[in-house]
């Protein structure tokens, strides 16, 4: 009788497994600001690459996700296990406050960009803030070729657009670099030139219709439209330098994370920093962070070439001046336009 009962229990357990009733897979939730179609592609790849894990992406702009995390911190537990956000200075903040898990990745030796020597964060994609125009509407020679002239050229007054640093992490980095280069006077010039402050999708539409003559935008947004929609929009790499944004990947410590699976996050970190993982970054029109990248984004230039003439961003200052940057932008640009 005992043997029959044991066999029955064994078959019941086996049946549960076959029907998918086994214990849930270990879960990892990643907050990210990457394009949603890139997230979809990454999700499928990770399902095949890590079939024993349940990896979920949650999309939002960097500013939105930072606000979400700030609210979650009040509960002493975050809703994520990993972050892939745009603003590198945010990694410095979370590290200083003890929220990150250190991991010395085996892929670190292959990185072309700086990373935390203790393994608290690594660059996982490089974004570039650039200018863009529509050659079917305006001539390049009639437009500003630098960030400085973008704000100071009266010929484009009322016909320029930029992203909002109050909500977008990459835009905050951009205004930090521009403030370092030209002072807060640059914000005043943006207001005088009646810059429109809006989302990238709205700005791109205005560029296509001709309502905007030129816009400040991430390079990847233009490249995406060029490849997917065969758009005529073109990038202008500013003569005073692109603004590079080496966006980090980081793991939340088990004490603070949603699912306390830091070891799985270590495996995912290695994957994202590997040549295979970076190939999907490049397919998403972003630049690889590797010394020997698998490719360059569609219709772009090699990152080392772009970095030769790049604006310097002081990440420590970007962190300590974050509130002042937002306040000055609000006071000098947004309020002056009302």
N, C-alpha and C positions, 0 to 999 in steps of 0.2 A: 504493500500500500504506500509506504514511504517513497519507494522508487517511482511509482506512478505519479505521486504528488510532485516529486522533484522534477520529473520530466514535464509535467504540466506547467509548472512555474517557469522552467527553462524555455519552453515553447512560447509561453505568454510573453516573456521578456523579449525573446527573439522577434516575435510578431510586432511588439511595440516599436522596436528599432526599425523594422522594415517599413512600418507605417509612418515613420518620422516622429514617433512619440518619445524618442530618447531624450536624455538631458539636453537642454539648450546649448548651442555652441557658445564658446567664450565670445563676448561682444566688445567691440571697440567703436566709439563714436568720434568722428573727426569733424570739427568745425572748420570750414574753409571758405575763402572768398573767391575761389577759382570759378570760371565759367561753368554753368550747370551742365552743358553738353560735354565738357571735359570730365566733370564729375561722373557723369553717366558712363563714359568710356572707361574711366578708372575703376568704377564699381564692377564692371564686367570682368576686367583684367584681374582684379583682386579676388573675385569669386573663384576664378580658375586657378590662380596662383596660390591662394590660401583657402582651400575648400573647407577646412576645419574651423574657420573663424567667421564670425558674423561682423563684417565691417560696414558701418553706415556713415555716410557723409551728410552733414547739415550745412546748407549754403546760406551765406549772408554777407553783406558788405563788411569790411573790417570794422568800421565804426559801430555798425549795428551789433556785430558779434562782441565787440568790447563792452558795449552797454549790457548785453545779455549776460556776459561773464560777471560783470560788476554786480548785477542783481543776484546772480546765482551764488556769489561769494558770501552773501548775507546768510545763506543757508548752510555754509561750511561744506558744500559739496557742489561741484560743477556738473553740468550735463554732458561733458565731453571727456575724452581721454587724450586726444591729440588736437593740435592746432596747426593750420596752414594759412596764416593771415599775411596781409601785405606789409604791414609796418614793422620793420626790424626792431625799432626802439621798444616795441611792446614786449618783445622777448626779454630785453634787459629788465623791464619792470617786473615781469612775472618771476624771473630768476631771483631778483633782489628780494622779492617778497616770499620766496621759498615755495612757490607753487609748482616748480618744474622738476622733472626726473632726469638725472644725468645719465648719458649713455655714450660711450666711446665707440662710435660706429666704425666698422671695418672699411667703410667707403670713404672715410674722411680724407685719407691720403690722396684721393683722386680729385678733390675739390679745388676749383680754381679761385674761389672766393673765400673770404674770411669766415671763420666759424668759432663758436665758443670752445676754448681749449679744454674745458671741463666736460664738454658734451651736452650742455643744457639746450643748445639750439644749433641748427645747421641751415644754411641757405638751401632752398629746394627748387627755386625758380627765380630768374631775374627778369624784372619788368622794367621798361624804360618809358619815362614820360617824355613826350616829343610834341611836335606841332604837326598839323595836317591841313590839307586844303583840297579843293576840287578843281582839277585842271580844265574841266569842261565849263566851269563858271568864271574862273579867274586865272590870270597868268602868275606864275611863281615869282617872276621878277618884280611884280607889283606888290608883293606881300612881305611881311617881316620874316627875316631868316634867323632871328634869335629870340630867346625869351625876353631879353631886354626890350627889343623893339616891339614885341607882341604887346607889351603894356604901354609903350611910349609912342607908337606910331599913330598920329591922328587920322591917317587915311583909313584905318580899320576901326575907327571909333564906332561903337554900337553894333559891330558885326563880328565880335569875337566871343568865344565861349571857353569855359574851363570847368573842371569838376569841383565839387564842394568839399573842402578840407574839414568841414564840421561833421561830415558823415563818411567820407572816403579816406581810408588810410593812405593810399598812394598819393592822393591830393595833398594830404597833410605833409607827407614827406617832401612833395614838390615845393610847397610854399616855404617849408623850412630851408630847403636849399636855396631858393630864390631870395629869401630874407637874408641868409648868410652872405649871398653874393651882392645884393643891392640894398639891403636894409629895409626897414618897414616902409620906406618911401615907395618901394615897389608896389605895395598894396594900394597906396594912394593913387598911383598911376593907373592901376587896373580899374579903380573906381572912376577916375577921370575919363578913361577910355571906354567906359560903360560895358565892362565885361559881363556876359551872362554867366551865371553860376548854376549849373544843371547837370543832370546825369549824362554819361557818355552816349547813351542811345539817342537821347534827344539832340545832343550836339551833332552827332553824325547825321541825323536826319536833316538838320538845318544846314549842314555843310553840303549835303546832296542837293537840297532845293536852292541853295545859293543865299539863304537868309544869313548864314555866317560865311565870312570870307576865310576865316582861319580859326582853328580851335587848338587848345592844349588838351592832349589826350594820351592814354597809354598806347604804345606802338601796337600791342597785340590786338587792340580793338579795330585798328585800320587794316592790319594784315588779315584778320579774320574775314572782314567784309570783302577784301580783294580776292581771297581764295574762294570763299563760299558763294559770294554773290557776283563775282567778277566786277566789283565796284571800281570806278575810276579814281576814287579817293587815293591820295598819295601822302606819304610821310615826308615831313621836313625835319631832318636831323639838325637841331639848332646849332648855329655857329659858336654859341657860348657853352655848348655841351648838353648832351642828354642828361636827364636826371635818373641814375640807375637805382633800382629798388630791389635789392636781393632779399626776397621774402622768405621768412624762416619756417621751418618745421620744428615742432617741439612737443614733448610729451608731458602731460600733467602727472604729478606725483600721485601714487596710489592713495595717499591720504585724502587728496582733493578730487580725484578723478571719478567719473561716473561708474566705471566697472572694475577698477583696480587690476588692470591687465597690462602693466608696464612692460613685461617681458615680450608680450605680443607686439606692443608698440615699437619695441626695439627692432623686431623683425621687419615691421612695416617701414621703419625709418631706413633700414638698409636697402629695402626694395626701392623706395622713392629716390634714394641717392645713387642707385645703381644705373648702369648704362641703359638697362631695360626700362626702368622707371622713368628715367630722364627722357627717353624717346617719346613718351606720352606727354611730357611737359612741352617738348618741342612741337609736337603735333597740335598742341593747344596754343601755338603762336607765341610761346614764351621761350626765353633763352635758357639753355642748360647751364648748370653751375659746374660742370665737369671740365677738367683740363683738356680732355679729349672728348668733346661733345659728340653724341651720335649723329647730329645734324644741326643746321641752323633753321630758325623759323622761316616759313614760306615768305619769299620776297624781302627778306631782311639782310643784314650784314653780320659777319662774325662779331661776337661780343667783344673780344679783345680790341678789335678795330674801333668799336663804339666807345669803349672805356678809355681810349687814348685821349679823348676830348670829352670828359664827363665832369659834371658839377660835383664838387665834394659835398657829402652829407655827413655831418657829425652826429652819430646816433645818440651819443650821450646828451648832446644839446637838444636834439630832437625830442628826447624824453623829458628833460627838465624844463624845456620851453613850450611844451605841448599846450598848456592852458593859455599862455600868453599869445601863442600863434593863433589859436582859435579865437581868442577875444579880440585881437587886433584885426583879424580878417573880418570878424563880425562887425566891428565898429567902423573899420576903414573902407571895407568893400561892400558888404551886404546892406548895411544901414545907409550908406551914402547913396546907394542906387535907388532907395525907396523914395 
